[in-house]
Amino acid sequence: MTDRDWYDDAAHRDAVRRAERATRFGWAAVTGLSGLFGCALTAVAVVLLGAVVACGYVVVSAHYP
């Protein structure tokens, strides 16, 4: 048996600290990936909107030379 007292909860505090650190890292990863996904989605929407405007310009300029 070790020389620790029965009420020594240092191992528990250490486990809680590691779990909190892992949770913070997980939420940071989720937040970062969500932000990147949002930026990518916005970029796709802008490109598609530009394509629609360009197609509209081609159609209108074909009718009015």
MODELLER restraints for C-alpha pairs under 7 A, 6 or more apart:
rsr = mdl.restraints
at = mdl.atoms
